[in-house]
Amino acid sequence: MVNCRKILELYFEGVSQRTISSSTGHSRNTVSNVVQRAKKLGVESLNDTMTNPWLEVFLFPEKQAVEKGYFPVDWEKVHKELQKKNVTLALLHHEYAMEARDGGKIPYAYRTFCENYGKYAKKYKLTMPIRRKPGEVMEVDWAGSTLQIIDRSTGEKIPAYVFIATLPYSQFSYVEAFLDMKSANWLIAHIHALEYFGGVPETLVPDNLKTGVTKAHREEPLLNEAYREFADYYRTVIVPSRVRRPKDKASVEGTVGYISRQIIAPLRNYQCFHLEDLNQQIFEKLEEINTIDFQKRPGSRKKVFEEEEKSYLQQLPQTRYKLAEWKTAKV
């Protein structure tokens, strides 16, 4: 049995792999394999729960399956396939079982298959089941923090409200500032976001704010009429998040905090006299955010969006939606 814990303990103490090989009695290839697999899986330190048997299963799960006579599962492949539309764990297990039997191997039972994927998802800090598919949802909200524009004639500081739209699958985002949060600017912000993304998602998930939702009902909220017409025109569906349920639009909630740190905070002391100037600064910083590489996954927001998500968006109408203002009046 390979002493994975001892190898990693020595490695984290700065001992060379040659010395580790001599100390543990394992070949240099074995030591290198353990170290490289630990790096790949993000193991940077050890705790008491990481026993040697646990590390063996975590670092080399395919060996455990082969030793027990089961057909090994490529969990990375399962995870990627699960992100596609209409793909479920039941379907993937069926395909896995067919492949195992064709090769004369024993497949895992469905329950065990699901449990093992749950462990994989937990170890990699993933969510299971995956709720978002490419092109499925666009989450929208106003940021809690504001920026400001200076009135050139009076010197008055005018607040600028920041709109944020996020595609949860790729985390690709759109940000723009407006002088108010009224219905007209709410719809204009949506139009600009859809044009920036170059397509329309299946569903829009806004908060229960008055510009989008007239009456927030738990089961069937009443939508603003102009907002409903906008959704009909772009052939999408509006599903407002439930009251006091931030996880319904967790991606944009997280993006709001990130945008506040990366865009709003750096521009808090920026002096500008025109909204266009402020938005130009916002767009420059937004481009940096969308193109910078992820820390814990390959690629960037823009790269993942263009390669994996953009093709799933519906086409934009040939002409832009014309705003309509709805009012209730008494005769």
Protein Blocks (a to p, Z undefined) as FASTA:
>chain_A
ZZfklmmmmmmnopafklmmmmnopafklmmmmmmmmmmnopabdcfklcfklmmmmmmm
mlmmmmnopacddfklmmmmmmpghiafklmmmmmmmmmmmnopacddfklmmmmmmmmm
mmnopacddfbdghkbccddddfbdcddddfknopacdddddddddfklopacddddfbf
cfklmmmmmmmmmmmnopacfbdcddfbfklmmbacfklccddfklmmmmmmnopacddd
dehilklmmmlmmmmmmmmmmmmmmmmmpccfbfklmmmmmmmmmmmmmmpccfkbgcjf
klmmmmmmmmmpccddfbdcdddddddddZZ
